[in-house]
Amino acid sequence: MINLRVAGTGSYLPPTCVTNEELARKMETSDEWIRSRTGIRERRLLAAGDVPSDMGVEAARRALLAAGRTTEDIGLLIVASNVFEQPVPGTAPFISKGLGLPGDVPFLDLMAGCSGFVFAVAVAGGMLSSGTARSVMVVGHEALSRFVSWEDRSTCVLFGDGAGAVLLEPAAGESGILGVSLHGDPSKVHLLRIESGGVRAPSTVEDVRQGRHLLKMEGEGVFRSAVHMMVRASLEALAHAGLGVEDVDWWIPHQANVRIIEAFARRLAIPESRVFVNIDRVANTSTASIPIGLDELVRAGRVREGDVLALTAFGAGASYGTVVLRW
Ligand code: UT7
């Protein structure tokens, strides 16, 4: 067990809300198709001119406020995302700058597909337990609306933008990370990808014309793997924790598709009332989906001291993992 406490949570959703009906006016789709296939009704999109780190900074500020802490209390900043503000440096320095962190606070970017936040919490736990960091602000933020093709209806309707953050601190009591299971399956590297823009394929005019700088997804393949991956990681993390499925008070799964979440819950016989779902309002915010969900649960007063929470995700790579926490 890694003793720590979640001192505060925060999240930020951009104000621009786009409903399925609005999308249906611009492309060959319908509210009925999107809702019945995914559970999504609307999504928030980052306004033109804004950058992803603006959202990460706001979520982190709210987490600090909730914790009653200041920027002086952040010992390490970990930023999980699949989008970069610019190729070099990563986004973490921009969030550090936006928060006004002192010049000696380390920061790092972590990219692990939509599982990034789960991986980042596990890394943060290790840094706290080894004494390497005195506290860790973990931020998950995403603006995939900037990397989808708005002409590819099978992908663009799925994603929304947003950010979430948690401040983790060492603690002496019962709270902390009880179990972790992290995995990667590179045989599924093709399922979710942006092909050009890196060293393998620097963007050429032709690449951009063909849309290779935008997100491509083999939705059915992702769907088929997702349930199996979250089930495996969750059972392993619970086994490490010495707990059973019935001991978890709140499951916060990555919000990719309500049908994936329901199939996952069915496989583990988890009652619907213990599974957090907000995909109808925010769509798939990738790395940000779990910290946004956690913050919404906490702010609604639904998480009590001693509760067991399971955060589980899958994503590009393919990466997948579960962290089990006691609040
Ligand atoms: O964070 C991880 C990221 N990604 C995911 O988790 C995605 C996982 N996959 C999924 O959520 C689902 O596979 C989708 C929602 C992407 C698709 O649902 P599906 O039930 O697997 O639908 P489908 O792929 O079988 O598509 C059925 C039809 C196709 O038409 P035809 O070929 O049957 O005539 C598509 O062209 O639906 C069509 N279609 C659409 N129709 C209306 C695809 N997108 C749309 C759309 N509106 N937006």
Boltz pocket constraint, residues with backbone or C-beta under 6 A from the ligand:
constraints:
  - pocket:
      binder: B
      contacts: [[A, 28], [A, 29], [A, 30], [A, 33], [A, 34], [A, 37], [A, 38], [A, 114], [A, 153], [A, 154], [A, 155], [A, 157], [A, 192], [A, 217], [A, 218], [A, 219], [A, 220], [A, 222], [A, 223], [A, 226], [A, 255], [A, 256], [A, 257], [A, 284], [A, 286], [A, 314], [A, 315], [A, 316]]
      max_distance: 6.0
